[in-house]
Each structure stands twice: as structure tokens, then as C-alpha cells.
Amino acid sequence: MTDTRNRKLIAKRFNEHVKLLATLFNALSIATFGAAFVVPLTQGQAGSIKDGHWILLLVALALHMAGHIAIRFMRSED
């Protein structure tokens, strides 16, 4: 009985860390996506994604996908 409860606690703790990691990736993705539009605006290039700013969009997408991949590492708490 104690072993089962301990295993559930370990799985729950691990899952919370995985969720925090996924949240970190998604927050970085949102910040990078925003930077892809804010940086050109501050440089007077409103409405254009050039000079490599489109790379920020790809990085934002990659970070978002990393968040999805992190969620796949969650363990069963049963």
C-alpha cells in the first residue's frame, strides 16, 4: 500500500515538473513570436518580415513543438 502511494507521489511530482517545462517552452515561444513582430516595428519596418526576422517565427514554432513533446513524457498516476 505504501509502495503504491509512494509511486503515485513520485509520478505526480514528475508530471508537475514536466508541465512546468512545457509551460516554459510555450512562454518562450510566445515571447519569440512577439519579438518577430516588435523588433521590425521598432526598426521602422512595420508590416515586413525581412532581414531574418522570419527565423524568429520558426524558432517560436520549434519552441511550441518542444512544449508538446515535453508533455508526452508525462507518467501515469494510477
N, C-alpha and C positions, 0 to 999 in steps of 0.2 A: 504494500500500500504506500509506504513512504517512498519507495523507488519510483512508483508511477507518478506521485505528486512532484517529486524532485525532477523527473524527466519533463513533466509539463511546465514546470517553472523555468527550466533551462531553455526549453523551446520557446516559451513566451518571451523570455529575456532576449534570446537571439532574434526573434521576429521583430521586436521593438527596435533593435539595432539595425536590422535590415530596412525597416520602414524609415528610420532616420537617415540612412544612407540614400534611399530613394528620394526622400524629400530634399536632401542636399543637392542631388543631381538635378532635380526639377527646378529648384530655386536658382541654381547656376544657369540652367537653360533659359529661364525667364529673363535673368539679368543679361545674358549674352544676346538673346533675341532683342531685348530693348536697346542694347548698345548698338546693334546693327542699324537701328533707325536714328538713335540720338546722336551718334558720332557724325554721320553725314549732315544732320541738321545743324550741329554746332560748327561745322566747317563750311557752311553756306552752300551745301549741295542737296538741298531739300528735294525729295522725290526721286533721287537717283541712288541706286546701289551699285557703285563702281569703286575703283581703287581697292578692290579686295574686301570690301565690306560684306559681300555675299558669302565670304568664307565664315563670317560670324554666324550667318544663318545656318550653315552646315554644322558648325560646332554646336549651336543651340539644339539642332535636331539630334546630333550624336549624344549630347548630354541627356536629352529627354529619353532617348532609347536606352541609355545606360541605367536610368531610373527604372524603366520597365524590366530590364534584365535583372536588376538587383532584387526586384520583387519575386522573381522566380526562385530565389534561394530561400524563401520562407519555409519553415518546417511545420509539420502538422502538430497541433497542440493536443491531439486526442490521446 
